[in-house]
Amino acid sequence: MALDQPRLSLNDGRSIPQLGFGVWQVPPAATAEIVGEALKAGYLSIDTAEGYQNERGVGDAVARSGLAREGLFITSKLRNSAHPYDDAMRAFDRTMQDLQLDALDLFLIHWPLPRQDKYVEAWKALVQLQKEGRIRSIGVSNFYPDHIERLIGETGVVPAVNQVELHPGFQQRGLRVFHQQHDIRLESWSPLGQGQALSEPVIGSIARKHGKTPAQVVIRWHLEEGLIVIPKSVTASRIRENIGVFDFRLDADDMAKIRSLDDPKGRIGWDPRTADFR
């Protein structure tokens, strides 16, 4: 199954598996076991963050898996209290110690925190780490276009990825236009809308039509939309279910029906313009 997974090209010449496994809210003590299940199920991409406090478990799972490092894609994110340049450098060192890796595939600034106004410093640290070969690709998370334009204007470096809340109830259509213009890949967090999308009658009808589960339909929708998607589960059966999406396609009618679920006010998580936490 893993061999058939699609990859998307990035603007820095690299590529990323389009489907990954997220570990937000996965308990640190259980992370190694759960990520191990994901790797056995065929996931090649794992998404963590220092703020999740489970990087060590991800590193343990990768080390125990016996899988070739070059076949895996590991993402982490800079903690919110480490935006000043020197702090970002030290935080990255801790991330690498916990992940037990020599180089990271993708590192993101987790939140812009505009009230702190230090995200450009953090970006300069990531740019330097990429130049040193310690990070292969760099990007951001929860950034608005004006935040990204400032990064580009002050460093000349365009993020490869922006990871944002995106699901059928909040499809970020306007944001997508900007990212297409700048060749930045969008990656969807909470791709199932924290479960809300699974109870939508439209999704249920499409699932019955294809003999699939609602979760599989929503994940397939993300893939068809050209998005990177990182569903999370702590249940082995659902971990396997969520990767079983490469043997069917949604048709134009399916896609139109899911598009009708979009609500520009359907955000579930924090608004990046006002979020200010450490």
Secondary structure, 3 states (H helix, E strand, C coil): CHHHCCEEECCCCCEEECECEECCCCCHHHHHHHHHHHHHHCCCEEECCHHHCCHHHHHHHHHHHCCCHHHCEEEEEECHHHCCHHHHHHHHHHHHHHHCCCCEEEEEECCCCCCCCCHHHHHHHHHHHHHCCCEEEEEEECCCHHHHHHHHHHHCCCCCEEEEECECCECCHHHHHHHHHCCCEEEEECCCHHHHHHHCHHHHHHHHHHCCCHHHHHHHHHHHCCCEECCCCCCHHHHHHHHCCCCCCCCHHHHHHHHCCCCCCCCCCCCCCCCCCC
